[in-house]
Amino acid sequence: MHDDILDAADWAVHEKIADPQKIAIMGGSYGGYETLVGLTFTPDRFACGVDIVGPSNLLTLLKTIPPYWGPALQMFKDRVGDPTTEEGKSCSWNARR
């Protein structure tokens, strides 16, 4: 997903819609997480960012999911990895903690 954000920013600059020195990144929830990713991994690409309730620690997020989010939790584990398994513990996002 982050590559898509960078591609969109490059497109906006190429089309003269955006000034590369004034690009901001903003999002809520998962978009907030992407905002933190953008500011952390590519800080030279964004002048500023606004994270609206984005999780800053995926392991903490997974440990605090309420029961009624059960189906979403399983979907997350299927897509990102299950940190309760050996295979999931070896995921790069888990190894960085």
DSSP file (Angstrom, degrees, kcal/mol; ACC not computed):
  #  RESIDUE AA STRUCTURE BP1 BP2  ACC     N-H-->O    O-->H-N    N-H-->O    O-->H-N    TCO  KAPPA ALPHA  PHI   PSI    X-CA   Y-CA   Z-CA
    1    1 A M     >        0   0    0      0, 0.0     4,-1.9     0, 0.0     3,-0.3   0.000 360.0 360.0 360.0 -38.9    0.0    0.0    0.0
    2    2 A H  H  >  +     0   0    0      1,-0.3     4,-2.4     2,-0.2     5,-0.2   0.892 360.0  56.2 -61.4 -37.3    2.8    2.4    0.8
    3    3 A D  H  > S+     0   0    0      1,-0.2     4,-2.5     2,-0.2    -1,-0.3   0.886 105.1  53.1 -59.4 -37.4    4.1    2.1   -2.7
    4    4 A D  H  > S+     0   0    0     -3,-0.3     4,-2.4     2,-0.2    -1,-0.2   0.896 107.6  50.4 -64.3 -40.1    0.7    3.1   -4.0
    5    5 A I  H  X S+     0   0    0     -4,-1.9     4,-2.3     2,-0.2    -2,-0.2   0.928 112.1  47.1 -63.4 -45.0    0.8    6.3   -1.8
    6    6 A L  H  X S+     0   0    0     -4,-2.4     4,-2.6     1,-0.2    -2,-0.2   0.897 111.3  51.6 -64.3 -39.5    4.2    7.1   -3.1
    7    7 A D  H  X S+     0   0    0     -4,-2.5     4,-2.5     2,-0.2    -1,-0.2   0.904 109.6  50.0 -62.5 -41.1    3.1    6.5   -6.7
    8    8 A A  H  X S+     0   0    0     -4,-2.4     4,-2.5     2,-0.2    -2,-0.2   0.904 110.9  49.0 -65.1 -40.9    0.1    8.8   -6.2
    9    9 A A  H  X S+     0   0    0     -4,-2.3     4,-2.2     2,-0.2    -2,-0.2   0.926 111.6  49.3 -63.8 -43.7    2.3   11.5   -4.8
   10   10 A D  H  X S+     0   0    0     -4,-2.6     4,-2.9     1,-0.2    -2,-0.2   0.906 110.9  50.6 -61.0 -41.7    4.7   11.2   -7.8
   11   11 A W  H  X S+     0   0    0     -4,-2.5     4,-2.6     2,-0.2     6,-0.2   0.929 109.3  50.3 -61.4 -46.0    1.8   11.4  -10.2
   12   12 A A  H  <>S+     0   0    0     -4,-2.5     5,-2.8     1,-0.2     6,-1.6   0.874 113.3  46.0 -62.7 -37.6    0.4   14.5   -8.5
   13   13 A V  H ><5S+     0   0    0     -4,-2.2     3,-1.6     4,-0.2    -2,-0.2   0.938 112.4  50.3 -68.6 -46.6    3.9   16.1   -8.7
   14   14 A H  H 3<5S+     0   0    0     -4,-2.9    -2,-0.2     1,-0.3    -1,-0.2   0.876 110.8  49.2 -58.8 -39.0    4.3   15.0  -12.4
   15   15 A E  T 3<5S-     0   0    0     -4,-2.6    -1,-0.3    -5,-0.2    -2,-0.2   0.398 114.8-118.5 -82.1   3.4    0.9   16.5  -13.3
   16   16 A K  T < 5S+     0   0    0     -3,-1.6    -3,-0.2     2,-0.2    -2,-0.1   0.780  83.3 119.5  62.1  29.7    1.8   19.7  -11.5
   17   17 A I  S   <S+     0   0    0     -5,-2.8     2,-0.3    -6,-0.2    -4,-0.2   0.739  73.4  34.8 -87.6 -29.7   -1.0   19.3   -9.1
   18   18 A A  S    S-     0   0    0     -6,-1.6    -2,-0.2    -9,-0.1    -1,-0.2  -0.947  73.5-128.2-132.2 147.8    1.3   19.2   -6.0
   19   19 A D    >   -     0   0    0     -2,-0.3     3,-2.5     1,-0.1     4,-0.1  -0.838  23.9-138.7 -87.7 123.6    4.5   20.8   -4.9
   20   20 A P  G >  S+     0   0    0      0, 0.0     3,-0.5     0, 0.0    -1,-0.1   0.729 102.9  55.2 -60.7 -20.2    6.9   18.0   -3.8
   21   21 A Q  G 3  S+     0   0    0      1,-0.2    25,-0.0    25,-0.1    24,-0.0   0.508 110.0  46.3 -86.8  -4.5    8.0   20.1   -0.9
   22   22 A K  G <  S+     0   0    0     -3,-2.5     2,-0.5    23,-0.1    -1,-0.2   0.048  75.2 131.1-127.6  26.1    4.4   20.5    0.4
   23   23 A I    <   -     0   0    0     -3,-0.5    24,-3.3    22,-0.2    25,-0.8  -0.694  35.0-167.7 -85.4 129.4    2.9   17.0    0.2
   24   24 A A  E     -a   48   0A   0     -2,-0.5     2,-0.4    22,-0.2    25,-0.2  -0.762  10.1-147.1-110.3 159.5    1.1   15.9    3.4
   25   25 A I  E     +a   49   0A   0     23,-1.8    25,-2.1    -2,-0.3     2,-0.3  -0.990  23.1 167.8-127.6 138.1   -0.2   12.5    4.3
   26   26 A M  E     +a   50   0A   0     -2,-0.4     2,-0.3    23,-0.2    25,-0.2  -0.998   3.3 146.5-150.9 144.8   -3.3   11.9    6.4
   27   27 A G  E     -a   51   0A   0     23,-2.0    25,-2.8    -2,-0.3     2,-0.4  -0.965  32.2-125.9-172.7 161.0   -5.5    9.1    7.3
   28   28 A G  E >  S-a   52   0A   0     -2,-0.3     3,-2.1    23,-0.2     2,-0.3  -0.907  74.9 -21.4-117.1 145.2   -7.7    7.5   10.0
   29   29 A S  T 3> S+     0   0    0     23,-2.5     4,-2.0    -2,-0.4     3,-0.3  -0.441 144.5   6.7  60.4-117.2   -7.6    4.0   11.4
   30   30 A Y  H 3> S+     0   0    0     -2,-0.3     4,-2.3     1,-0.2    -1,-0.3   0.878 135.9  54.5 -62.0 -35.0   -5.7    1.9    8.9
   31   31 A G  H <> S+     0   0    0     -3,-2.1     4,-2.0     2,-0.2    -1,-0.2   0.840 104.9  53.8 -64.5 -32.4   -5.0    5.2    7.0
   32   32 A G  H  > S+     0   0    0     20,-0.3     4,-2.1    -3,-0.3    -2,-0.2   0.886 106.4  51.8 -66.4 -39.3   -3.6    6.6   10.1
   33   33 A Y  H  X S+     0   0    0     -4,-2.0     4,-2.4     1,-0.2    -2,-0.2   0.933 109.1  50.0 -60.4 -45.4   -1.3    3.6   10.3
   34   34 A E  H  X S+     0   0    0     -4,-2.3     4,-3.1     1,-0.2    -2,-0.2   0.871 106.4  56.4 -62.1 -36.2   -0.2    4.3    6.7
   35   35 A T  H  X S+     0   0    0     -4,-2.0     4,-2.4     2,-0.2    -1,-0.2   0.935 108.8  46.1 -58.7 -45.8    0.4    7.9    7.7
   36   36 A L  H  X S+     0   0    0     -4,-2.1     4,-1.9     2,-0.2    -2,-0.2   0.887 112.1  51.3 -64.6 -38.8    2.8    6.7   10.4
   37   37 A V  H  X>S+     0   0    0     -4,-2.4     4,-3.2     2,-0.2     5,-0.5   0.942 110.9  48.8 -60.9 -47.8    4.5    4.3    7.9
   38   38 A G  H  X5S+     0   0    0     -4,-3.1     4,-1.6     1,-0.2     7,-0.3   0.910 113.9  44.6 -59.7 -44.4    4.9    7.2    5.4
   39   39 A L  H  <5S+     0   0    0     -4,-2.4    -1,-0.2    -5,-0.2    -2,-0.2   0.794 119.8  42.7 -71.8 -27.5    6.4    9.5    8.0
   40   40 A T  H  <5S+     0   0    0     -4,-1.9    -2,-0.2    -5,-0.2    -3,-0.2   0.926 124.0  29.6 -83.6 -49.2    8.7    6.8    9.4
   41   41 A F  H  <5S+     0   0    0     -4,-3.2    -3,-0.2     1,-0.2    -2,-0.2   0.747 135.7  23.4 -89.0 -24.7   10.0    5.0    6.3
   42   42 A T    ><< +     0   0    0     -4,-1.6     3,-2.0    -5,-0.5     4,-0.4  -0.381  66.7 153.0-136.8  58.4    9.9    7.9    3.8
   43   43 A P  G >  S+     0   0    0      0, 0.0     3,-0.7     0, 0.0    -1,-0.1   0.748  71.4  64.5 -63.5 -22.7   10.1   11.1    5.9
   44   44 A D  G 3  S+     0   0    0      1,-0.2    -5,-0.1    -3,-0.1     3,-0.0   0.621  96.9  58.4 -73.6 -11.6   11.7   13.0    3.0
   45   45 A R  G <  S+     0   0    0     -3,-2.0     2,-0.4    -7,-0.3    -1,-0.2   0.622 101.9  55.4 -92.9 -14.7    8.6   12.6    0.9
   46   46 A F    <   -     0   0    0     -3,-0.7   -22,-0.2    -4,-0.4    -1,-0.1  -0.971  56.5-158.6-129.4 133.7    6.1   14.3    3.2
   47   47 A A  S    S-     0   0    0    -24,-3.3     2,-0.3    -2,-0.4   -23,-0.2   0.815  82.3 -20.1 -74.0 -31.2    6.1   17.8    4.7
   48   48 A C  E     -a   24   0A   0    -25,-0.8   -23,-1.8     2,-0.0     2,-0.3  -0.970  60.7-147.3-164.8 171.8    3.7   16.7    7.5
   49   49 A G  E     -a   25   0A   0     -2,-0.3     2,-0.5   -25,-0.2   -23,-0.2  -0.996   6.1-149.9-151.3 152.0    1.2   14.0    8.4
   50   50 A V  E     -a   26   0A   0    -25,-2.1   -23,-2.0    -2,-0.3     2,-0.6  -0.970  11.6-165.4-126.3 114.7   -2.0   13.7   10.4
   51   51 A D  E     -a   27   0A   0     -2,-0.5     2,-0.7   -25,-0.2   -23,-0.2  -0.891   2.8-165.6-100.5 117.5   -2.7   10.3   12.1
   52   52 A I  E    S-a   28   0A   0    -25,-2.8   -23,-2.5    -2,-0.6   -20,-0.3  -0.897  73.2 -37.0-107.5 104.5   -6.3   10.0   13.2
   53   53 A V  S    S+     0   0    0     -2,-0.7    -1,-0.1   -25,-0.2   -20,-0.1   0.745  90.4 159.0  50.8  33.4   -6.6    7.0   15.6
   54   54 A G        -     0   0    0    -27,-0.2    -1,-0.2   -22,-0.2     2,-0.2  -0.646  45.6-111.9 -81.1 138.9   -4.1    4.9   13.6
   55   55 A P        -     0   0    0      0, 0.0     3,-0.2     0, 0.0   -19,-0.1  -0.493  24.6-169.2 -70.6 136.7   -2.4    2.1   15.5
   56   56 A S  S    S+     0   0    0      1,-0.3     2,-0.4    -2,-0.2    -2,-0.0   0.534  78.9  40.9-101.4  -9.3    1.3    2.6   16.1
   57   57 A N     >  -     0   0    0      1,-0.1     4,-2.3     2,-0.0    -1,-0.3  -0.907  64.1-164.3-141.3 109.7    2.0   -0.9   17.3
   58   58 A L  H  > S+     0   0    0     -2,-0.4     4,-2.5     1,-0.2     5,-0.2   0.846  90.7  54.3 -66.0 -33.8    0.3   -3.8   15.5
   59   59 A L  H  > S+     0   0    0      2,-0.2     4,-1.8     1,-0.2    -1,-0.2   0.928 109.9  46.7 -66.5 -43.1    1.0   -6.3   18.2
   60   60 A T  H  > S+     0   0    0      2,-0.2     4,-0.9     1,-0.2    -2,-0.2   0.913 111.3  53.3 -62.5 -42.0   -0.7   -4.1   20.8
   61   61 A L  H >< S+     0   0    0     -4,-2.3     3,-1.0     1,-0.2     4,-0.3   0.942 108.7  48.4 -56.9 -49.3   -3.6   -3.6   18.4
   62   62 A L  H >< S+     0   0    0     -4,-2.5     3,-0.7     1,-0.3    -1,-0.2   0.834 109.6  53.1 -63.7 -32.2   -4.1   -7.3   18.0
   63   63 A K  H 3< S+     0   0    0     -4,-1.8    -1,-0.3     1,-0.2    -2,-0.2   0.668 112.3  45.1 -75.8 -15.5   -4.0   -7.9   21.7
   64   64 A T  T << S+     0   0    0     -3,-1.0    -1,-0.2    -4,-0.9    -2,-0.2   0.244  76.0 131.5-114.5  12.7   -6.7   -5.3   22.4
   65   65 A I    <   -     0   0    0     -3,-0.7    -3,-0.0    -4,-0.3     5,-0.0  -0.491  58.7-123.1 -66.1 128.6   -9.2   -6.2   19.7
   66   66 A P    >   -     0   0    0      0, 0.0     3,-2.2     0, 0.0    -1,-0.1  -0.377  23.4-109.2 -70.9 154.9  -12.7   -6.4   21.2
   67   67 A P  G >  S+     0   0    0      0, 0.0     3,-2.0     0, 0.0    -2,-0.1   0.825 115.4  62.9 -55.0 -35.4  -14.6   -9.7   20.8
   68   68 A Y  G 3  S+     0   0    0      1,-0.3     4,-0.1     2,-0.1    -3,-0.0   0.604  95.3  61.9 -71.3  -7.2  -17.1   -8.2   18.3
   69   69 A W  G X> S+     0   0    0     -3,-2.2     4,-2.3     1,-0.2     3,-0.6   0.261  70.4 118.5 -92.9  10.3  -14.2   -7.5   15.9
   70   70 A G  H <> S+     0   0    0     -3,-2.0     4,-2.1     1,-0.3     5,-0.2   0.856  71.3  48.7 -46.6 -51.1  -13.5  -11.3   15.7
   71   71 A P  H 3> S+     0   0    0      0, 0.0     4,-1.9     0, 0.0    -1,-0.3   0.890 112.5  49.2 -60.7 -37.6  -14.2  -11.6   12.0
   72   72 A A  H <> S+     0   0    0     -3,-0.6     4,-2.5     2,-0.2    -2,-0.2   0.867 107.6  55.2 -68.7 -34.9  -12.0   -8.7   11.2
   73   73 A L  H  X S+     0   0    0     -4,-2.3     4,-2.5     2,-0.2    -1,-0.2   0.922 108.1  48.0 -63.8 -43.6   -9.2  -10.1   13.4
   74   74 A Q  H  X S+     0   0    0     -4,-2.1     4,-2.4     2,-0.2    -1,-0.2   0.906 110.8  51.3 -63.8 -40.6   -9.2  -13.3   11.5
   75   75 A M  H  X S+     0   0    0     -4,-1.9     4,-2.2     2,-0.2     5,-0.2   0.912 109.7  50.5 -61.9 -42.1   -9.1  -11.4    8.2
   76   76 A F  H  X>S+     0   0    0     -4,-2.5     4,-3.4     1,-0.2     5,-0.9   0.939 110.6  48.8 -59.9 -47.4   -6.1   -9.4    9.5
   77   77 A K  H  X5S+     0   0    0     -4,-2.5     4,-0.7     1,-0.2    -1,-0.2   0.886 111.6  50.2 -60.9 -38.8   -4.3  -12.6   10.5
   78   78 A D  H  <5S+     0   0    0     -4,-2.4    -1,-0.2    -5,-0.2    -2,-0.2   0.880 120.3  34.8 -66.3 -38.1   -5.0  -14.1    7.1
   79   79 A R  H  <5S+     0   0    0     -4,-2.2    -2,-0.2    -5,-0.2    -3,-0.2   0.855 133.6  21.0 -86.7 -37.5   -3.7  -11.0    5.2
   80   80 A V  H  <5S-     0   0    0     -4,-3.4    -3,-0.2    -5,-0.2    13,-0.2   0.792 114.2 -88.1-105.0 -35.8   -0.9   -9.8    7.4
   81   81 A G     << -     0   0    0     -5,-0.9    -1,-0.2    -4,-0.7    -3,-0.1  -0.419  30.5 -98.7 131.8 150.2    0.2  -12.8    9.5
   82   82 A D    >   -     0   0    0     -2,-0.2     3,-1.9     1,-0.1     6,-0.5  -0.874  22.4-161.5-103.4 108.9   -0.8  -14.4   12.8
   83   83 A P  T 3  S+     0   0    0      0, 0.0    -1,-0.1     0, 0.0     6,-0.0   0.511  86.8  68.9 -71.6  -0.8    1.6  -13.4   15.6
   84   84 A T  T 3  S+     0   0    0      4,-0.0     2,-0.3     5,-0.0     3,-0.0   0.469  94.2  67.8 -91.9  -1.9    0.4  -16.3   17.7
   85   85 A T  S <> S-     0   0    0     -3,-1.9     4,-2.3     1,-0.1     5,-0.2  -0.782  88.3-119.2-112.7 159.8    2.1  -18.8   15.3
   86   86 A E  H  > S+     0   0    0     -2,-0.3     4,-1.0     2,-0.2    -1,-0.1   0.910 116.6  50.1 -62.0 -42.2    5.8  -19.4   14.6
   87   87 A E  H >4 S+     0   0    0      1,-0.2     3,-0.6     2,-0.2     4,-0.3   0.924 112.1  47.4 -62.5 -43.6    5.3  -18.5   10.9
   88   88 A G  H >4 S+     0   0    0     -6,-0.5     3,-1.4     1,-0.2     6,-0.2   0.854 105.8  58.4 -66.3 -34.8    3.5  -15.3   12.0
   89   89 A K  H 3< S+     0   0    0     -4,-2.3    -1,-0.2    -7,-0.3    -2,-0.2   0.751 101.2  57.4 -66.2 -22.5    6.2  -14.4   14.5
   90   90 A S  T << S+     0   0    0     -4,-1.0    -1,-0.3    -3,-0.6    -2,-0.2   0.504  78.9 119.6 -86.8  -3.4    8.7  -14.4   11.7
   91   91 A C  S X> S-     0   0    0     -3,-1.4     4,-2.2    -4,-0.3     3,-0.6  -0.297  73.9-121.8 -60.7 146.0    6.9  -11.8    9.7
   92   92 A S  H 3> S+     0   0    0      1,-0.3     4,-1.0     2,-0.2    -1,-0.1   0.854 111.4  54.9 -61.2 -35.9    8.9   -8.7    9.1
   93   93 A W  H 34 S+     0   0    0      1,-0.2    -1,-0.3     2,-0.2   -35,-0.1   0.826 112.6  44.1 -68.6 -27.8    6.4   -6.4   10.8
   94   94 A N  H X4 S+     0   0    0     -3,-0.6     3,-1.2    -6,-0.2    -2,-0.2   0.838 107.4  58.1 -81.9 -34.6    6.5   -8.6   13.9
   95   95 A A  H 3< S+     0   0    0     -4,-2.2    -2,-0.2     1,-0.2    -1,-0.2   0.699  97.3  63.6 -69.6 -19.3   10.3   -8.9   13.9
   96   96 A R  T 3<        0   0    0     -4,-1.0    -1,-0.2     1,-0.2    -2,-0.1   0.562 360.0 360.0 -82.2  -8.0   10.8   -5.1   14.1
   97   97 A R    <         0   0    0     -3,-1.2    -1,-0.2    -4,-0.1    -2,-0.1   0.508 360.0 360.0 -64.3 360.0    9.1   -4.7   17.4
